[in-house]
Amino acid sequence: MPIKIQSDLPVKEILEKENIFVMDEHRAMHQDIRPIQILILNLMPLKEETELQLLRSLSNTPLQVDVTFMKVSSHESKNTSLSHLNKFYQTFDELKDQKFDGMIVTGAPVEKMEFEEVDYWDEMTQIMDWSQKNVTSTLFLCWGAQAALYYFYGLPKVQLDKKLFGLFWHRVKNRKIPLVRGFDDVFLAPHSRHTDVPIEKIRACEELTVLAESEEAGIFLAMAREGRQIFVMGHPEYDRVTLDTEYKRDLSKGLPIDIPKNYYENDNPDNKPDLKWRATANNLYTNWLNYYVYQSTPFDLYGTPF
């Protein structure tokens, strides 16, 4: 089934070339099923790149997914054009009276700052509070996961000695939980971050259930409130060359950066990276949409209390 987006969203053409089923508003209006309403709070600087990655991830489902993009109004984006933001994004004030089946909160390049120092932190906390009563299930990614773990459960992040960067092996825990249904026992997933929430702190929190973890990278996947909140510490949405682009960007800036682990054949950056995490990522997003959004959300979003 398709994902529904605005007909002139720039990444639509790319998705169609990849044989991903997308549907514009006109065609969607003639469908006799209720689409799943997904809100994406996109905090990443290169918003169009993140849009493409997340829309790819949401496309592998038999459900019709209606996507809305949200931006924070308390921060001015420097890497995405104002015309793009004005045309395709809405603010929290414009959306706060609506309800959504699911929400994704992305990572953000502010992890070295204390949460309270981030210029949109107050707005972020309002959105997280609002999500508890207006969203069936929220998926928090990377910095978004760290922010939610800190705000809701008081778990602070810590600075790492060096950037956690590359593909890391993880082992599934609590296999009977539907979110990891169909996962291999061990799997690779991308990480790219300077901070972490210590694994022992997450394990010790009785409200959190750990679903996948790594000896090197710590927690990858956890959940709370029976799946109303899901925390992904890595970047399963990354495409084949995202880590390659980040590596070469940091090199060009003279920043300290190691070759991304388990990424290039023979650790040679001249080699094209193999895509080794896409099946797991697709499985994660499909399970989330099916078991924690579609199967849990009321048909009448506005007539049923959360």
C-alpha positions as CSV (number, residue, x, y, z in Angstrom):
1,M,0.0,0.0,0.0
2,P,1.1,3.6,-0.6
3,I,2.3,6.4,1.5
4,K,0.4,9.7,0.8
5,I,2.4,12.9,0.4
6,Q,1.9,16.2,-1.3
7,S,2.0,15.8,-5.0
8,D,4.8,18.3,-5.5
9,L,7.1,17.2,-2.7
10,P,10.6,17.1,-4.3
11,V,11.5,13.6,-3.1
12,K,8.3,12.1,-4.7
13,E,10.1,11.7,-8.0
14,I,13.0,9.9,-6.4
15,L,10.7,7.5,-4.5
16,E,8.7,6.7,-7.7
17,K,12.0,5.9,-9.6
18,E,12.7,3.4,-6.8
19,N,9.3,1.8,-7.4
20,I,8.1,2.9,-4.0
21,F,4.3,3.3,-4.1
22,V,3.4,6.9,-3.3
23,M,0.0,8.5,-3.7
24,D,-0.9,12.2,-4.1
25,E,-3.8,13.9,-2.4
26,H,-6.2,13.6,-5.3
27,R,-6.0,9.9,-5.6
28,A,-6.0,9.3,-1.9
29,M,-9.3,11.2,-1.6
30,H,-11.0,8.4,-3.6
31,Q,-9.8,5.6,-1.3
32,D,-12.5,4.0,1.0
33,I,-10.1,3.1,3.8
34,R,-8.8,5.2,6.7
35,P,-5.2,6.0,6.2
36,I,-2.8,5.9,9.1
37,Q,-1.8,9.4,10.2
38,I,1.9,9.7,10.9
39,L,3.5,12.9,12.1
40,I,7.3,13.4,11.6
41,L,9.1,16.0,13.7
42,N,12.1,16.5,11.6
43,L,15.0,18.0,13.6
44,M,17.8,17.0,11.2
45,P,19.6,19.8,9.3
46,L,19.3,18.3,5.9
47,K,15.6,17.8,6.0
48,E,15.0,16.6,2.4
49,E,17.6,13.8,2.9
50,T,15.9,12.7,6.1
51,E,12.4,12.9,4.5
52,L,13.6,10.5,1.8
53,Q,15.1,8.1,4.3
54,L,12.0,8.0,6.5
55,L,9.6,7.8,3.6
56,R,11.5,4.8,2.2
57,S,11.3,3.2,5.7
58,L,7.6,3.7,6.0
59,S,6.8,2.5,2.5
60,N,7.2,-1.3,3.2
61,T,3.8,-1.9,4.7
62,P,0.3,-2.9,3.3
63,L,-1.1,0.2,5.1
64,Q,-1.8,3.5,3.5
65,V,0.3,6.0,5.4
66,D,-0.6,9.7,5.4
67,V,2.5,11.7,6.4
68,T,2.6,15.2,7.9
69,F,5.9,17.0,8.5
70,M,6.4,19.2,11.6
71,K,9.2,21.8,12.3
72,V,10.0,23.6,15.5
73,S,9.3,27.3,15.3
74,S,11.9,28.3,18.0
75,H,14.8,27.4,15.7
76,E,15.8,28.7,12.3
77,S,17.0,26.1,9.9
78,K,20.1,27.0,8.0
79,N,20.4,24.0,5.7
80,T,16.9,23.8,4.3
81,S,15.3,26.5,2.2
82,L,12.6,28.6,3.8
83,S,10.3,28.0,0.8
84,H,10.6,24.2,1.3
85,L,9.8,24.6,5.0
86,N,6.9,26.9,4.4
87,K,5.4,24.7,1.8
88,F,5.8,21.2,3.3
89,Y,6.1,21.8,7.1
90,Q,3.7,22.9,9.8
91,T,4.4,24.1,13.3
92,F,3.3,22.7,16.6
93,D,0.8,25.5,17.1
94,E,-0.8,24.6,13.7
95,L,-1.0,20.9,14.6
96,K,-1.6,20.8,18.4
97,D,-5.4,20.4,18.1
98,Q,-5.0,17.3,15.9
99,K,-4.5,13.7,16.8
100,F,-2.1,11.2,15.1
101,D,-1.8,7.5,15.0
102,G,2.0,7.6,15.1
103,M,4.8,10.1,15.4
104,I,8.5,10.0,14.6
105,V,10.9,12.3,16.3
106,T,14.3,12.4,14.5
107,G,17.8,12.9,15.8
108,A,19.4,16.3,15.9
109,P,23.0,17.6,15.7
110,V,22.9,19.1,19.2
111,E,23.9,16.1,21.3
112,K,27.1,17.8,22.7
113,M,24.9,20.5,24.3
114,E,23.0,20.0,27.5
115,F,19.3,19.5,26.7
116,E,18.2,22.7,28.4
117,E,20.8,24.7,26.3
118,V,19.1,23.7,23.0
119,D,17.2,26.7,21.7
120,Y,14.0,24.7,21.1
121,W,14.1,22.5,24.2
122,D,11.0,24.2,25.8
123,E,9.1,23.6,22.6
124,M,10.4,20.0,22.4
125,T,9.1,19.3,25.9
126,Q,5.7,20.7,25.0
127,I,5.5,18.4,22.0
128,M,6.6,15.4,24.1
129,D,3.9,16.2,26.7
130,W,1.3,16.6,23.9
131,S,2.3,13.3,22.3
132,Q,1.2,11.4,25.4
133,K,-2.5,12.3,24.8
134,N,-2.6,12.9,21.1
135,V,-0.4,10.2,19.6
136,T,-1.0,6.4,19.8
137,S,2.7,5.5,19.5
138,T,5.8,7.7,19.2
139,L,9.1,6.5,17.8
140,F,12.1,8.5,19.1
141,L,15.4,8.3,17.0
142,C,19.0,8.9,18.3
143,W,19.1,12.3,19.9
144,G,15.3,12.2,20.0
145,A,15.5,9.0,22.0
146,Q,18.0,10.5,24.4
147,A,15.9,13.5,24.9
148,A,12.7,11.5,25.6
149,L,14.6,9.2,28.0
150,Y,15.9,12.2,29.9
151,Y,12.6,14.1,30.0
152,F,10.2,11.2,30.8
153,Y,12.5,9.0,32.9
154,G,15.3,11.2,34.2
155,L,18.1,9.3,32.4
156,P,21.0,11.6,31.5
157,K,23.2,11.2,28.5
158,V,27.0,11.1,28.8
159,Q,29.7,12.2,26.5
160,L,31.6,9.4,24.8
161,D,35.4,9.4,24.5
162,K,35.1,9.4,20.7
163,K,32.3,9.3,18.2
164,L,30.4,6.0,18.0
165,F,30.4,5.6,14.3
166,G,29.7,2.8,11.9
167,L,27.7,-0.5,11.9
168,F,27.5,-2.5,15.1
169,W,26.3,-5.9,16.0
170,H,23.2,-6.1,18.3
171,R,21.4,-9.1,19.9
172,V,17.7,-9.3,20.2
173,K,16.2,-9.5,23.7
174,N,12.5,-10.3,24.7
175,R,11.9,-11.9,21.3
176,K,8.2,-12.5,22.0
177,I,7.5,-8.8,21.9
178,P,6.0,-7.9,18.5
179,L,8.3,-5.0,17.7
180,V,11.2,-7.5,17.1
181,R,9.2,-10.1,15.4
182,G,11.0,-11.5,12.4
183,F,14.4,-10.1,13.5
184,D,17.5,-12.2,13.3
185,D,19.1,-13.1,16.6
186,V,22.0,-10.7,15.8
187,F,21.9,-7.9,13.3
188,L,23.8,-4.8,12.2
189,A,22.6,-1.3,12.6
190,P,24.1,2.2,12.0
191,H,25.1,4.5,14.9
192,S,26.6,8.0,14.5
193,R,26.7,9.9,17.8
194,H,28.9,11.5,20.4
195,T,26.7,10.7,23.5
196,D,25.0,7.7,25.0
197,V,22.5,6.8,27.7
198,P,24.4,4.2,29.8
199,I,23.1,0.7,29.3
200,E,23.0,0.0,33.0
201,K,20.7,3.0,33.6
202,I,18.2,1.9,31.0
203,R,18.3,-1.7,32.3
204,A,17.7,-0.5,35.8
205,C,14.6,1.6,34.9
206,E,11.6,-0.7,35.6
207,E,9.4,1.3,33.2
208,L,11.6,0.4,30.2
209,T,11.9,-2.9,28.3
210,V,15.1,-3.5,26.4
211,L,14.6,-5.2,23.1
212,A,18.0,-5.1,21.5
213,E,21.5,-4.2,22.7
214,S,25.1,-4.3,21.7
215,E,28.3,-5.0,23.6
216,E,30.0,-2.1,21.8
217,A,27.2,0.4,21.1
218,G,24.9,-0.2,24.1
219,I,21.1,-0.1,23.8
220,F,19.7,0.0,20.3
221,L,16.0,-0.5,21.0
222,A,13.8,-0.1,24.0
223,M,10.1,0.6,24.7
224,A,7.8,1.9,27.4
225,R,4.1,2.2,28.1
226,E,3.4,-1.0,26.1
227,G,4.8,0.5,23.0
228,R,3.3,4.0,23.3
229,Q,6.9,5.1,23.5
230,I,9.7,3.4,21.4
231,F,13.4,4.4,21.7
232,V,15.9,3.7,18.9
233,M,19.4,4.8,19.8
234,G,20.8,4.4,16.3
235,H,19.8,5.4,12.7
236,P,18.1,2.4,11.0
237,E,16.7,4.9,8.4
238,Y,20.2,5.7,7.0
239,D,20.8,4.9,3.4
240,R,23.8,3.2,1.9
241,V,26.0,6.3,1.7
242,T,25.0,8.3,4.7
243,L,27.9,7.2,6.9
244,D,30.2,7.6,3.9
245,T,29.1,11.2,3.4
246,E,29.4,11.9,7.1
247,Y,32.9,10.4,7.2
248,K,34.2,12.4,4.2
249,R,32.5,15.6,5.5
250,D,34.3,15.3,8.9
251,L,37.6,14.5,7.1
252,S,37.3,17.6,4.9
253,K,36.7,19.8,8.0
254,G,39.7,18.3,9.8
255,L,37.6,16.8,12.5
256,P,38.7,13.7,14.4
257,I,36.9,10.8,12.9
258,D,37.6,7.1,12.6
259,I,36.6,5.0,9.6
260,P,33.1,3.8,10.2
261,K,33.2,0.3,11.7
262,N,32.1,-2.7,9.7
263,Y,31.1,-0.5,6.8
264,Y,33.7,-0.5,4.0
265,E,35.1,-3.7,2.6
266,N,38.6,-4.1,4.0
267,D,38.1,-0.7,5.8
268,N,38.9,0.9,2.5
269,P,36.9,4.2,1.9
270,D,37.4,3.8,-1.8
271,N,35.1,0.7,-1.8
272,K,31.4,1.2,-2.2
273,P,29.7,0.3,1.1
274,D,27.5,-2.8,1.3
275,L,24.0,-2.2,2.5
276,K,23.7,-4.6,5.4
277,W,21.0,-3.3,7.6
278,R,18.0,-2.5,5.3
279,A,16.0,-5.7,6.0
280,T,16.2,-5.1,9.7
281,A,15.3,-1.5,9.3
282,N,12.3,-2.3,7.1
283,N,11.2,-4.9,9.6
284,L,11.4,-2.5,12.5
285,Y,9.3,0.2,10.8
286,T,6.8,-2.4,9.5
287,N,6.3,-3.9,12.9
288,W,5.9,-0.5,14.5
289,L,3.3,0.6,12.0
290,N,1.4,-2.7,12.2
291,Y,1.5,-3.7,15.9
292,Y,1.9,-0.4,17.7
293,V,0.0,2.0,15.4
294,Y,-2.5,0.3,13.1
295,Q,-3.5,-2.5,15.6
296,S,-3.7,-0.1,18.6
297,T,-5.1,3.1,17.2
298,P,-8.9,3.7,17.4
299,F,-10.7,4.0,14.0
300,D,-12.1,7.3,15.2
301,L,-9.1,9.3,16.4
302,Y,-11.1,12.1,17.7
303,G,-14.0,10.2,19.3
304,T,-11.9,7.9,21.4
305,P,-9.8,9.1,24.3
306,F,-6.1,8.0,24.5
